[in-house]
Amino acid sequence: MTNEKRFEAVLIATRLRQMLTKDPAHLSQDSYREDLDTLQDEDNLRIMIESVGGKLIQDEPEYDENGNIIKPARNYVVRTENGFIIYFKQEDGEHFPYLSILHELGHAFMHMRDKEAGYTMYCDGKDSTHDEAWVFARTLAMPRKFFEEIAIENFKDDKYHLKGIIETYKEDYFQIQTRGLELNIWK
């Protein structure tokens, strides 16, 4: 991914966050945690996506007559006449996949603006657009100021303890580790 594309992902995500928060210049840690709770809630995230011209639908697997999966549920985004639809998969027993949904939102904002209705983007992770959408998602969900504060809260005995950060964001190790690297908090 080029620095120009990384900058574009950060810029678009930051502008979207400013548009969606009440007072982005003066967010406190408490109001940020409320924003994070909003992103992690399906109904609130659905409202946010609808406010920018999108729709959110849970994708379901398709089965044959014997009950075998013939098409697994997956995450993807489809361009429509008036916006986009984000389809997401929800695994049993897992947290709501808000970061994956924000990743698809990144594709909608960054890679589909000039596409025709019906254009579908599946994420297979094989090109730079995949990385760009993850930068967008992490920037939107984990802005620098608050990620740094949460990281500092979890710094003990001369090291960062990722478990507390993972619990705050309800995300996996890879996404938390990558965000810390993006922000040069750890190496």
Backbone as JSON Lines, residues from 0, in Angstrom:
{"i":0,"aa":"M","n":[0.86,-1.17,0.0],"ca":[0.0,0.0,0.0],"c":[0.91,1.24,0.0]}
{"i":1,"aa":"T","n":[0.56,2.21,-0.83],"ca":[1.35,3.42,-0.9],"c":[1.04,4.33,0.28]}
{"i":2,"aa":"N","n":[1.96,5.23,0.59],"ca":[1.72,6.21,1.65],"c":[0.53,7.1,1.31]}
{"i":3,"aa":"E","n":[0.36,7.39,0.02],"ca":[-0.76,8.21,-0.41],"c":[-2.1,7.53,-0.09]}
{"i":4,"aa":"K","n":[-2.19,6.23,-0.37],"ca":[-3.42,5.48,-0.08],"c":[-3.63,5.34,1.43]}
{"i":5,"aa":"R","n":[-2.56,5.13,2.18],"ca":[-2.67,5.06,3.65],"c":[-3.2,6.39,4.18]}
{"i":6,"aa":"F","n":[-2.66,7.5,3.68],"ca":[-3.11,8.82,4.11],"c":[-4.59,9.02,3.75]}
{"i":7,"aa":"E","n":[-4.98,8.6,2.55],"ca":[-6.38,8.73,2.13],"c":[-7.3,7.95,3.08]}
{"i":8,"aa":"A","n":[-6.91,6.74,3.44],"ca":[-7.72,5.92,4.35],"c":[-7.87,6.61,5.7]}
{"i":9,"aa":"V","n":[-6.77,7.14,6.22],"ca":[-6.81,7.82,7.52],"c":[-7.66,9.09,7.43]}
{"i":10,"aa":"L","n":[-7.48,9.85,6.37],"ca":[-8.22,11.1,6.21],"c":[-9.73,10.86,6.1]}
{"i":11,"aa":"I","n":[-10.13,9.92,5.27],"ca":[-11.56,9.65,5.1],"c":[-12.16,9.15,6.41]}
{"i":12,"aa":"A","n":[-11.48,8.23,7.09],"ca":[-11.99,7.7,8.36],"c":[-12.09,8.79,9.41]}
{"i":13,"aa":"T","n":[-11.09,9.66,9.47],"ca":[-11.1,10.75,10.45],"c":[-12.24,11.72,10.17]}
{"i":14,"aa":"R","n":[-12.45,12.06,8.91],"ca":[-13.56,12.96,8.57],"c":[-14.91,12.33,8.88]}
{"i":15,"aa":"L","n":[-15.04,11.05,8.61],"ca":[-16.29,10.36,8.92],"c":[-16.53,10.35,10.43]}
{"i":16,"aa":"R","n":[-15.49,10.08,11.21],"ca":[-15.61,10.1,12.68],"c":[-16.05,11.49,13.14]}
{"i":17,"aa":"Q","n":[-15.46,12.55,12.59],"ca":[-15.84,13.9,12.96],"c":[-17.29,14.2,12.62]}
{"i":18,"aa":"M","n":[-17.73,13.7,11.48],"ca":[-19.11,13.93,11.06],"c":[-20.1,13.21,11.98]}
{"i":19,"aa":"L","n":[-19.7,12.06,12.49],"ca":[-20.63,11.23,13.25],"c":[-20.6,11.47,14.75]}
{"i":20,"aa":"T","n":[-19.57,12.14,15.26],"ca":[-19.51,12.41,16.69],"c":[-20.04,13.8,16.98]}
{"i":21,"aa":"K","n":[-20.55,13.95,18.19],"ca":[-21.21,15.2,18.56],"c":[-20.25,16.38,18.59]}
{"i":22,"aa":"D","n":[-19.11,16.2,19.24],"ca":[-18.16,17.29,19.4],"c":[-16.74,16.72,19.27]}
{"i":23,"aa":"P","n":[-16.33,16.39,18.04],"ca":[-15.1,15.64,17.84],"c":[-13.84,16.33,18.35]}
{"i":24,"aa":"A","n":[-13.83,17.64,18.38],"ca":[-12.61,18.34,18.82],"c":[-12.42,18.24,20.33]}
{"i":25,"aa":"H","n":[-13.47,17.95,21.06],"ca":[-13.38,17.96,22.52],"c":[-13.84,16.65,23.14]}
{"i":26,"aa":"L","n":[-13.62,15.56,22.44],"ca":[-14.03,14.27,22.98],"c":[-13.23,13.95,24.24]}
{"i":27,"aa":"S","n":[-13.92,13.49,25.25],"ca":[-13.24,13.02,26.46],"c":[-13.11,11.51,26.37]}
{"i":28,"aa":"Q","n":[-12.34,10.96,27.28],"ca":[-12.18,9.5,27.31],"c":[-13.54,8.85,27.51]}
{"i":29,"aa":"D","n":[-14.38,9.43,28.36],"ca":[-15.71,8.86,28.59],"c":[-16.56,8.91,27.34]}
{"i":30,"aa":"S","n":[-16.56,10.05,26.62],"ca":[-17.38,10.13,25.42],"c":[-16.82,9.24,24.31]}
{"i":31,"aa":"Y","n":[-15.5,9.06,24.28],"ca":[-14.93,8.14,23.3],"c":[-15.39,6.72,23.59]}
{"i":32,"aa":"R","n":[-15.37,6.33,24.85],"ca":[-15.83,4.97,25.2],"c":[-17.3,4.79,24.85]}
{"i":33,"aa":"E","n":[-18.09,5.86,24.97],"ca":[-19.49,5.8,24.53],"c":[-19.55,5.61,23.01]}
{"i":34,"aa":"D","n":[-18.7,6.33,22.27],"ca":[-18.64,6.16,20.81],"c":[-18.25,4.72,20.45]}
{"i":35,"aa":"L","n":[-17.27,4.17,21.18],"ca":[-16.84,2.81,20.92],"c":[-17.98,1.84,21.2]}
{"i":36,"aa":"D","n":[-18.69,2.06,22.3],"ca":[-19.86,1.22,22.59],"c":[-20.88,1.31,21.47]}
{"i":37,"aa":"T","n":[-21.03,2.5,20.89],"ca":[-21.96,2.7,19.78],"c":[-21.52,1.88,18.57]}
{"i":38,"aa":"L","n":[-20.23,1.93,18.24],"ca":[-19.71,1.17,17.1],"c":[-19.86,-0.33,17.31]}
{"i":39,"aa":"Q","n":[-19.76,-0.77,18.56],"ca":[-19.81,-2.2,18.85],"c":[-21.23,-2.73,18.96]}
{"i":40,"aa":"D","n":[-22.23,-1.86,18.85],"ca":[-23.63,-2.26,18.94],"c":[-24.23,-2.31,17.54]}
{"i":41,"aa":"E","n":[-24.83,-3.45,17.19],"ca":[-25.34,-3.64,15.84],"c":[-26.37,-2.59,15.43]}
{"i":42,"aa":"D","n":[-27.33,-2.31,16.3],"ca":[-28.38,-1.34,15.94],"c":[-27.81,0.05,15.71]}
{"i":43,"aa":"N","n":[-26.89,0.48,16.58],"ca":[-26.29,1.81,16.42],"c":[-25.41,1.88,15.17]}
{"i":44,"aa":"L","n":[-24.65,0.82,14.91],"ca":[-23.81,0.81,13.72],"c":[-24.67,0.82,12.46]}
{"i":45,"aa":"R","n":[-25.79,0.13,12.51],"ca":[-26.73,0.13,11.39],"c":[-27.23,1.55,11.11]}
{"i":46,"aa":"I","n":[-27.59,2.27,12.16],"ca":[-28.06,3.66,12.01],"c":[-26.96,4.53,11.43]}
{"i":47,"aa":"M","n":[-25.72,4.36,11.91],"ca":[-24.6,5.14,11.4],"c":[-24.4,4.88,9.91]}
{"i":48,"aa":"I","n":[-24.44,3.61,9.51],"ca":[-24.24,3.26,8.1],"c":[-25.37,3.82,7.25]}
{"i":49,"aa":"E","n":[-26.6,3.75,7.75],"ca":[-27.73,4.31,7.0],"c":[-27.59,5.82,6.85]}
{"i":50,"aa":"S","n":[-26.99,6.48,7.84],"ca":[-26.83,7.94,7.77],"c":[-25.86,8.37,6.68]}
{"i":51,"aa":"V","n":[-25.04,7.45,6.17],"ca":[-24.1,7.77,5.09],"c":[-24.48,7.04,3.8]}
{"i":52,"aa":"G","n":[-25.74,6.62,3.69],"ca":[-26.24,6.06,2.43],"c":[-26.12,4.56,2.28]}
{"i":53,"aa":"G","n":[-25.84,3.86,3.36],"ca":[-25.66,2.42,3.27],"c":[-26.75,1.63,3.97]}
{"i":54,"aa":"K","n":[-26.63,0.34,3.84],"ca":[-27.54,-0.59,4.48],"c":[-26.69,-1.74,5.01]}
{"i":55,"aa":"L","n":[-27.08,-2.33,6.14],"ca":[-26.32,-3.4,6.77],"c":[-27.21,-4.64,6.86]}
{"i":56,"aa":"I","n":[-26.72,-5.76,6.3],"ca":[-27.49,-7.01,6.29],"c":[-26.58,-8.16,6.72]}
{"i":57,"aa":"Q","n":[-27.09,-9.0,7.61],"ca":[-26.33,-10.18,8.0],"c":[-26.44,-11.22,6.9]}
{"i":58,"aa":"D","n":[-25.28,-11.68,6.41],"ca":[-25.25,-12.71,5.38],"c":[-25.44,-14.07,6.05]}
{"i":59,"aa":"E","n":[-26.15,-14.93,5.39],"ca":[-26.42,-16.28,5.91],"c":[-25.84,-17.3,4.95]}
{"i":60,"aa":"P","n":[-25.37,-18.43,5.48],"ca":[-24.9,-19.49,4.57],"c":[-26.06,-20.1,3.8]}
{"i":61,"aa":"E","n":[-25.74,-20.67,2.65],"ca":[-26.74,-21.41,1.88],"c":[-26.44,-22.89,2.02]}
{"i":62,"aa":"Y","n":[-27.51,-23.69,2.13],"ca":[-27.37,-25.12,2.35],"c":[-28.02,-25.9,1.2]}
{"i":63,"aa":"D","n":[-27.52,-27.1,0.96],"ca":[-28.18,-27.98,0.01],"c":[-29.27,-28.77,0.73]}
{"i":64,"aa":"E","n":[-29.96,-29.64,0.01],"ca":[-31.08,-30.38,0.6],"c":[-30.65,-31.33,1.71]}
{"i":65,"aa":"N","n":[-29.36,-31.65,1.8],"ca":[-28.85,-32.54,2.85],"c":[-28.31,-31.78,4.05]}
{"i":66,"aa":"G","n":[-28.42,-30.45,4.0],"ca":[-27.93,-29.64,5.12],"c":[-26.46,-29.29,5.05]}
{"i":67,"aa":"N","n":[-25.82,-29.56,3.94],"ca":[-24.41,-29.21,3.76],"c":[-24.3,-27.77,3.26]}
{"i":68,"aa":"I","n":[-23.34,-27.08,3.77],"ca":[-23.14,-25.68,3.34],"c":[-22.6,-25.67,1.92]}
{"i":69,"aa":"I","n":[-23.3,-24.96,1.03],"ca":[-22.81,-24.82,-0.35],"c":[-22.26,-23.42,-0.59]}
{"i":70,"aa":"K","n":[-22.65,-22.46,0.23],"ca":[-22.09,-21.11,0.17],"c":[-22.02,-20.57,1.6]}
{"i":71,"aa":"P","n":[-20.8,-20.42,2.12],"ca":[-20.68,-19.92,3.49],"c":[-21.03,-18.43,3.56]}
{"i":72,"aa":"A","n":[-21.42,-18.0,4.74],"ca":[-21.64,-16.56,4.96],"c":[-20.29,-15.87,4.86]}
{"i":73,"aa":"R","n":[-20.32,-14.62,4.38],"ca":[-19.06,-13.87,4.27],"c":[-19.33,-12.38,4.36]}
{"i":74,"aa":"N","n":[-18.26,-11.63,4.46],"ca":[-18.32,-10.17,4.48],"c":[-18.06,-9.64,3.08]}
{"i":75,"aa":"Y","n":[-18.92,-8.73,2.62],"ca":[-18.7,-8.09,1.32],"c":[-19.57,-6.85,1.22]}
{"i":76,"aa":"V","n":[-19.32,-6.06,0.19],"ca":[-20.08,-4.83,-0.02],"c":[-20.53,-4.77,-1.48]}
{"i":77,"aa":"V","n":[-21.75,-4.28,-1.68],"ca":[-22.34,-4.17,-3.02],"c":[-22.74,-2.72,-3.25]}
{"i":78,"aa":"R","n":[-22.36,-2.2,-4.4],"ca":[-22.76,-0.84,-4.8],"c":[-24.21,-0.89,-5.28]}
{"i":79,"aa":"T","n":[-25.02,0.06,-4.83],"ca":[-26.41,0.16,-5.27],"c":[-26.6,1.49,-6.01]}
{"i":80,"aa":"E","n":[-27.79,1.7,-6.54],"ca":[-28.08,2.97,-7.25],"c":[-27.83,4.18,-6.36]}
{"i":81,"aa":"N","n":[-28.23,4.08,-5.09],"ca":[-28.17,5.24,-4.19],"c":[-27.17,5.09,-3.06]}
{"i":82,"aa":"G","n":[-26.31,4.12,-3.09],"ca":[-25.37,3.94,-2.0],"c":[-24.7,2.59,-2.05]}
{"i":83,"aa":"F","n":[-24.86,1.82,-0.97],"ca":[-24.18,0.53,-0.87],"c":[-24.87,-0.33,0.18]}
{"i":84,"aa":"I","n":[-24.62,-1.63,0.09],"ca":[-25.09,-2.59,1.09],"c":[-23.87,-3.35,1.6]}
{"i":85,"aa":"I","n":[-23.73,-3.39,2.9],"ca":[-22.67,-4.18,3.53],"c":[-23.31,-5.46,4.06]}
{"i":86,"aa":"Y","n":[-22.78,-6.59,3.61],"ca":[-23.19,-7.89,4.13],"c":[-22.11,-8.36,5.09]}
{"i":87,"aa":"F","n":[-22.52,-8.88,6.24],"ca":[-21.54,-9.34,7.21],"c":[-21.92,-10.72,7.73]}
{"i":88,"aa":"K","n":[-20.9,-11.45,8.16],"ca":[-21.15,-12.75,8.76],"c":[-20.97,-12.63,10.27]}
{"i":89,"aa":"Q","n":[-21.82,-13.31,10.98],"ca":[-21.76,-13.35,12.45],"c":[-21.58,-14.79,12.87]}
{"i":90,"aa":"E","n":[-20.46,-15.07,13.47],"ca":[-20.19,-16.43,13.94],"c":[-20.82,-16.61,15.31]}
{"i":91,"aa":"D","n":[-21.36,-17.78,15.57],"ca":[-21.96,-18.07,16.88],"c":[-20.93,-17.89,17.98]}
{"i":92,"aa":"G","n":[-21.34,-17.22,19.05],"ca":[-20.47,-17.06,20.22],"c":[-19.4,-16.0,20.08]}
{"i":93,"aa":"E","n":[-19.31,-15.33,18.96],"ca":[-18.3,-14.29,18.78],"c":[-18.9,-12.92,19.03]}
{"i":94,"aa":"H","n":[-18.04,-11.95,19.32],"ca":[-18.48,-10.56,19.44],"c":[-19.04,-10.09,18.1]}
{"i":95,"aa":"F","n":[-19.89,-9.09,18.16],"ca":[-20.4,-8.47,16.95],"c":[-19.21,-7.98,16.12]}
{"i":96,"aa":"P","n":[-19.13,-8.31,14.83],"ca":[-17.93,-8.03,14.02],"c":[-17.87,-6.59,13.5]}
{"i":97,"aa":"Y","n":[-17.9,-5.63,14.41],"ca":[-17.96,-4.22,14.01],"c":[-16.74,-3.8,13.19]}
{"i":98,"aa":"L","n":[-15.56,-4.29,13.52],"ca":[-14.37,-3.86,12.78],"c":[-14.4,-4.41,11.34]}
{"i":99,"aa":"S","n":[-14.89,-5.61,11.16],"ca":[-15.03,-6.15,9.8],"c":[-16.05,-5.34,9.0]}
{"i":100,"aa":"I","n":[-17.1,-4.9,9.65],"ca":[-18.1,-4.06,8.99],"c":[-17.5,-2.71,8.61]}
{"i":101,"aa":"L","n":[-16.71,-2.14,9.51],"ca":[-16.03,-0.87,9.2],"c":[-15.03,-1.05,8.06]}
{"i":102,"aa":"H","n":[-14.43,-2.23,7.98],"ca":[-13.53,-2.56,6.86],"c":[-14.32,-2.5,5.54]}
{"i":103,"aa":"E","n":[-15.5,-3.1,5.52],"ca":[-16.34,-3.05,4.31],"c":[-16.78,-1.62,4.01]}
{"i":104,"aa":"L","n":[-17.05,-0.84,5.06],"ca":[-17.38,0.57,4.88],"c":[-16.2,1.31,4.24]}
{"i":105,"aa":"G","n":[-14.99,0.93,4.6],"ca":[-13.8,1.51,3.97],"c":[-13.78,1.23,2.48]}
{"i":106,"aa":"H","n":[-14.12,0.02,2.09],"ca":[-14.21,-0.29,0.66],"c":[-15.28,0.58,-0.01]}
{"i":107,"aa":"A","n":[-16.43,0.73,0.63],"ca":[-17.51,1.54,0.04],"c":[-17.05,2.98,-0.18]}
{"i":108,"aa":"F","n":[-16.34,3.55,0.79],"ca":[-15.91,4.94,0.68],"c":[-14.7,5.12,-0.22]}
{"i":109,"aa":"M","n":[-13.79,4.16,-0.21],"ca":[-12.52,4.35,-0.91],"c":[-12.46,3.72,-2.29]}
{"i":110,"aa":"H","n":[-13.17,2.63,-2.51],"ca":[-12.95,1.85,-3.73],"c":[-14.18,1.68,-4.61]}
{"i":111,"aa":"M","n":[-15.33,2.19,-4.18],"ca":[-16.54,1.91,-4.95],"c":[-17.29,3.16,-5.39]}
{"i":112,"aa":"R","n":[-16.75,4.32,-5.12],"ca":[-17.47,5.55,-5.45],"c":[-17.78,5.68,-6.94]}
{"i":113,"aa":"D","n":[-16.9,5.21,-7.78],"ca":[-17.1,5.36,-9.23],"c":[-17.59,4.07,-9.9]}
{"i":114,"aa":"K","n":[-18.04,3.12,-9.11],"ca":[-18.49,1.84,-9.66],"c":[-19.98,1.88,-9.98]}
{"i":115,"aa":"E","n":[-20.39,1.04,-10.91],"ca":[-21.79,0.92,-11.3],"c":[-22.58,0.15,-10.24]}
{"i":116,"aa":"A","n":[-23.89,0.4,-10.2],"ca":[-24.76,-0.36,-9.31],"c":[-24.62,-1.85,-9.63]}
{"i":117,"aa":"G","n":[-24.58,-2.65,-8.6],"ca":[-24.41,-4.09,-8.76],"c":[-22.98,-4.56,-8.58]}
{"i":118,"aa":"Y","n":[-22.03,-3.64,-8.64],"ca":[-20.63,-4.02,-8.45],"c":[-20.47,-4.57,-7.03]}
{"i":119,"aa":"T","n":[-19.83,-5.71,-6.92],"ca":[-19.64,-6.37,-5.63],"c":[-18.16,-6.51,-5.35]}
{"i":120,"aa":"M","n":[-17.77,-6.22,-4.11],"ca":[-16.37,-6.34,-3.72],"c":[-16.28,-7.35,-2.58]}
{"i":121,"aa":"Y","n":[-15.67,-8.49,-2.89],"ca":[-15.39,-9.51,-1.89],"c":[-13.96,-9.32,-1.42]}
{"i":122,"aa":"C","n":[-13.76,-9.49,-0.15],"ca":[-12.41,-9.29,0.39],"c":[-11.67,-10.61,0.43]}
{"i":123,"aa":"D","n":[-10.69,-10.72,-0.43],"ca":[-9.89,-11.93,-0.41],"c":[-8.47,-11.65,0.1]}
{"i":124,"aa":"G","n":[-8.18,-10.4,0.4],"ca":[-6.9,-10.06,1.0],"c":[-5.71,-10.15,0.06]}
{"i":125,"aa":"K","n":[-5.95,-10.14,-1.24],"ca":[-4.86,-10.36,-2.18],"c":[-4.36,-9.08,-2.86]}
{"i":126,"aa":"D","n":[-4.93,-7.93,-2.5],"ca":[-4.42,-6.71,-3.12],"c":[-4.39,-5.58,-2.09]}
{"i":127,"aa":"S","n":[-3.87,-4.44,-2.51],"ca":[-3.67,-3.33,-1.58],"c":[-4.99,-2.74,-1.09]}
{"i":128,"aa":"T","n":[-6.09,-2.91,-1.83],"ca":[-7.36,-2.35,-1.37],"c":[-7.78,-2.98,-0.04]}
{"i":129,"aa":"H","n":[-7.44,-4.22,0.16],"ca":[-7.74,-4.92,1.41],"c":[-7.03,-4.22,2.58]}
{"i":130,"aa":"D","n":[-5.73,-3.96,2.42],"ca":[-4.96,-3.28,3.46],"c":[-5.49,-1.87,3.71]}
{"i":131,"aa":"E","n":[-5.82,-1.17,2.65],"ca":[-6.34,0.19,2.78],"c":[-7.64,0.21,3.59]}
{"i":132,"aa":"A","n":[-8.51,-0.76,3.32],"ca":[-9.78,-0.82,4.05],"c":[-9.56,-1.14,5.53]}
{"i":133,"aa":"W","n":[-8.55,-1.95,5.84],"ca":[-8.25,-2.22,7.26],"c":[-7.69,-0.98,7.94]}
{"i":134,"aa":"V","n":[-6.86,-0.22,7.27],"ca":[-6.36,1.03,7.86],"c":[-7.54,1.95,8.15]}
{"i":135,"aa":"F","n":[-8.45,2.07,7.2],"ca":[-9.67,2.88,7.38],"c":[-10.43,2.41,8.63]}
{"i":136,"aa":"A","n":[-10.68,1.1,8.73],"ca":[-11.47,0.55,9.85],"c":[-10.79,0.81,11.19]}
{"i":137,"aa":"R","n":[-9.48,0.54,11.26],"ca":[-8.77,0.75,12.53],"c":[-8.71,2.22,12.9]}
{"i":138,"aa":"T","n":[-8.55,3.09,11.91],"ca":[-8.51,4.53,12.19],"c":[-9.86,5.01,12.71]}
{"i":139,"aa":"L","n":[-10.93,4.53,12.12],"ca":[-12.27,4.94,12.55],"c":[-12.58,4.41,13.95]}
{"i":140,"aa":"A","n":[-12.26,3.16,14.22],"ca":[-12.6,2.55,15.5],"c":[-11.6,2.85,16.61]}
{"i":141,"aa":"M","n":[-10.34,3.12,16.23],"ca":[-9.27,3.26,17.22],"c":[-8.45,4.52,16.95]}
{"i":142,"aa":"P","n":[-9.05,5.71,17.12],"ca":[-8.28,6.92,16.84],"c":[-7.05,7.03,17.76]}
{"i":143,"aa":"R","n":[-6.01,7.67,17.22],"ca":[-4.71,7.74,17.89],"c":[-4.81,8.13,19.36]}
{"i":144,"aa":"K","n":[-5.42,9.26,19.65],"ca":[-5.46,9.79,21.02],"c":[-5.97,8.75,22.01]}
{"i":145,"aa":"F","n":[-7.04,8.1,21.67],"ca":[-7.67,7.19,22.6],"c":[-6.98,5.83,22.64]}
{"i":146,"aa":"F","n":[-6.47,5.4,21.5],"ca":[-5.71,4.15,21.51],"c":[-4.47,4.32,22.38]}
{"i":147,"aa":"E","n":[-3.8,5.46,22.26],"ca":[-2.62,5.71,23.09],"c":[-2.98,5.73,24.57]}
{"i":148,"aa":"E","n":[-4.11,6.37,24.93],"ca":[-4.53,6.42,26.33],"c":[-4.85,5.03,26.86]}
{"i":149,"aa":"I","n":[-5.52,4.23,26.06],"ca":[-5.85,2.87,26.49],"c":[-4.58,2.03,26.59]}
{"i":150,"aa":"A","n":[-3.65,2.24,25.67],"ca":[-2.37,1.53,25.73],"c":[-1.61,1.9,27.01]}
{"i":151,"aa":"I","n":[-1.6,3.18,27.36],"ca":[-0.92,3.63,28.58],"c":[-1.58,3.02,29.82]}
{"i":152,"aa":"E","n":[-2.91,2.95,29.82],"ca":[-3.61,2.3,30.94],"c":[-3.17,0.86,31.11]}
{"i":153,"aa":"N","n":[-2.73,0.24,30.03],"ca":[-2.34,-1.17,30.04],"c":[-0.82,-1.36,29.95]}
{"i":154,"aa":"F","n":[-0.06,-0.35,30.39],"ca":[1.4,-0.43,30.41],"c":[1.84,-0.65,31.86]}
{"i":155,"aa":"K","n":[2.37,-1.83,32.11],"ca":[2.82,-2.18,33.46],"c":[4.1,-2.98,33.33]}
{"i":156,"aa":"D","n":[4.97,-2.81,34.31],"ca":[6.22,-3.57,34.34],"c":[7.01,-3.41,33.04]}
{"i":157,"aa":"D","n":[7.07,-2.17,32.54],"ca":[7.84,-1.84,31.33],"c":[7.38,-2.55,30.07]}
{"i":158,"aa":"K","n":[6.09,-2.92,30.0],"ca":[5.57,-3.5,28.76],"c":[4.07,-3.27,28.65]}
{"i":159,"aa":"Y","n":[3.62,-3.32,27.4],"ca":[2.19,-3.19,27.14],"c":[1.53,-4.56,27.29]}
{"i":160,"aa":"H","n":[0.42,-4.58,28.0],"ca":[-0.35,-5.81,28.17],"c":[-1.56,-5.73,27.24]}
{"i":161,"aa":"L","n":[-1.47,-6.45,26.15],"ca":[-2.48,-6.34,25.1],"c":[-3.84,-6.89,25.51]}
{"i":162,"aa":"K","n":[-3.88,-7.74,26.49],"ca":[-5.15,-8.34,26.9],"c":[-6.19,-7.27,27.25]}
{"i":163,"aa":"G","n":[-5.79,-6.26,28.01],"ca":[-6.71,-5.19,28.38],"c":[-7.16,-4.37,27.18]}
{"i":164,"aa":"I","n":[-6.27,-4.15,26.24],"ca":[-6.61,-3.4,25.02],"c":[-7.56,-4.23,24.16]}
{"i":165,"aa":"I","n":[-7.27,-5.51,24.05],"ca":[-8.13,-6.42,23.3],"c":[-9.53,-6.45,23.9]}
{"i":166,"aa":"E","n":[-9.61,-6.49,25.23],"ca":[-10.92,-6.51,25.89],"c":[-11.68,-5.2,25.66]}
{"i":167,"aa":"T","n":[-10.97,-4.07,25.67],"ca":[-11.62,-2.78,25.44],"c":[-12.22,-2.73,24.04]}
{"i":168,"aa":"Y","n":[-11.45,-3.13,23.04],"ca":[-11.89,-3.03,21.66],"c":[-12.68,-4.26,21.17]}
{"i":169,"aa":"K","n":[-12.68,-5.33,21.96],"ca":[-13.36,-6.57,21.57],"c":[-12.9,-7.01,20.18]}
{"i":170,"aa":"E","n":[-11.59,-6.96,20.01],"ca":[-10.98,-7.34,18.74],"c":[-9.85,-8.32,18.98]}
{"i":171,"aa":"D","n":[-9.37,-8.91,17.9],"ca":[-8.33,-9.93,18.04],"c":[-6.94,-9.31,18.17]}
{"i":172,"aa":"Y","n":[-6.01,-10.16,18.55],"ca":[-4.63,-9.75,18.79],"c":[-4.03,-9.06,17.57]}
{"i":173,"aa":"F","n":[-4.25,-9.63,16.39],"ca":[-3.65,-9.09,15.17],"c":[-4.05,-7.63,14.95]}
{"i":174,"aa":"Q","n":[-5.34,-7.31,15.08],"ca":[-5.8,-5.93,14.83],"c":[-5.23,-4.96,15.86]}
{"i":175,"aa":"I","n":[-5.17,-5.37,17.11],"ca":[-4.63,-4.51,18.16],"c":[-3.12,-4.33,17.97]}
{"i":176,"aa":"Q","n":[-2.42,-5.41,17.72],"ca":[-0.98,-5.34,17.48],"c":[-0.68,-4.44,16.27]}
{"i":177,"aa":"T","n":[-1.43,-4.61,15.19],"ca":[-1.21,-3.81,13.99],"c":[-1.48,-2.34,14.24]}
{"i":178,"aa":"R","n":[-2.54,-2.02,14.97],"ca":[-2.84,-0.6,15.25],"c":[-1.72,0.03,16.08]}
{"i":179,"aa":"G","n":[-1.21,-0.68,17.06],"ca":[-0.09,-0.17,17.84],"c":[1.14,0.08,16.99]}
{"i":180,"aa":"L","n":[1.38,-0.79,16.02],"ca":[2.51,-0.61,15.09],"c":[2.26,0.59,14.18]}
{"i":181,"aa":"E","n":[1.04,0.73,13.67],"ca":[0.71,1.87,12.8],"c":[0.96,3.2,13.51]}
{"i":182,"aa":"L","n":[0.69,3.22,14.8],"ca":[0.84,4.46,15.58],"c":[2.22,4.59,16.22]}
{"i":183,"aa":"N","n":[3.11,3.65,15.93],"ca":[4.48,3.64,16.51],"c":[4.46,3.64,18.03]}
{"i":184,"aa":"I","n":[3.47,2.96,18.62],"ca":[3.43,2.84,20.07],"c":[4.4,1.74,20.51]}
{"i":185,"aa":"W","n":[4.44,0.67,19.76],"ca":[5.4,-0.4,20.01],"c":[6.0,-0.82,18.68]}
{"i":186,"aa":"K","n":[7.06,-1.56,18.79],"ca":[7.79,-1.98,17.59],"c":[7.74,-3.48,17.42]}
